[in-house]
């Protein structure tokens, strides 16, 4: 009876432990992927969350996950604080002599996406699929979701931190109009309370 109870308990514990089944990537003969997770191609939309997707490969599973996470966070940061810069260059010159002259023209257009220092904290992993490739690597697809509430809290914290870094005397001396007088008064009250303690 005791042996039977131990066996039942062991089977129960074994059934409760969960593992993730890594999928084998199918690429057919042309080595192009035949399928990817639907949520990776068509990210969910929501009034409450921003979504960022990333994919990465590595022979090390943890490194593939970290790389995919970084790419997904960069996508979210781009939505929050991305800035596009464009540079266009046009070059035209004449070559040849006399009647054999011709014009050579060249046009170059470069678009750069800059993401300044942007904190992306409070995100959650919404989806994650792991595959093994034909080259003995892991391919990780990752979808992060980031709450607009967390973004608003982050902006409030950044604003509070920025205000607390100002020295009231330098604000008055520099005559900075961009900070509301209410913030200056609140800051002065906090400083006075700290000096009394």
Residue pairs with C-beta under 8 A, 6 or more apart in sequence:
20 130
22 130
22 131
22 132
22 138
23 129
23 130
23 131
23 132
24 131
24 132
25 33
25 131
25 132
25 133
25 134
25 139
26 33
26 34
26 35
27 33
27 34
27 133
27 134
28 34
31 134
36 55
36 141
37 127
37 129
37 141
39 53
39 126
39 127
39 143
40 53
40 55
40 127
40 129
40 141
40 143
43 51
43 53
43 143
44 51
44 126
44 143
44 145
45 51
46 145
47 148
48 147
48 148
48 149
49 145
49 146
49 147
49 148
50 76
50 79
50 80
50 145
50 146
50 148
50 151
51 76
51 126
51 143
51 144
51 145
51 146
52 71
52 72
52 73
52 74
52 75
52 76
52 79
52 123
52 143
52 144
52 146
53 71
53 72
53 75
53 141
53 142
53 143
53 144
54 67
54 68
54 69
54 70
54 71
54 72
54 73
54 74
54 75
54 141
54 142
54 144
55 68
55 71
55 139
55 140
55 141
55 142
56 64
56 65
56 66
56 67
56 68
56 71
56 139
56 140
57 64
57 67
57 133
57 137
57 138
57 139
57 140
58 64
58 67
58 137
58 138
59 136
59 137
59 138
60 138
61 130
61 138
61 140
64 130
64 137
64 138
64 139
64 140
65 128
65 130
65 140
65 142
67 140
68 140
68 141
68 142
69 125
69 142
69 144
71 142
72 142
72 143
72 144
73 120
73 123
73 144
74 115
76 120
76 123
76 144
76 146
77 115
77 118
77 120
78 113
78 115
80 118
80 120
80 151
81 115
81 116
81 118
82 113
82 114
82 115
83 113
83 114
83 115
83 116
84 111
84 112
84 113
84 114
85 111
85 112
85 113
85 114
86 109
86 110
86 111
86 112
87 109
87 110
87 112
88 107
88 108
88 109
88 110
89 106
89 107
89 108
89 109
90 105
90 106
90 107
91 105
91 106
91 107
91 108
92 103
92 104
92 105
92 106
93 103
93 104
94 101
94 102
94 103
94 104
95 101
95 102
95 103
95 104
96 102
119 154
119 158
120 146
121 150
121 154
122 146
122 147
122 150
122 153
122 154
123 144
123 145
123 146
123 150
124 144
124 145
124 146
125 142
125 143
125 144
126 143
126 144
126 145
127 141
127 142
127 143
128 140
128 141
128 142
128 143
129 140
129 141
130 138
130 139
130 140
130 141
131 138
131 139
131 140
131 141
132 138
132 139
133 139
163 179
163 183
163 187
164 187
164 190
166 179
166 187
168 184
168 187
168 188
168 191
171 179
171 184
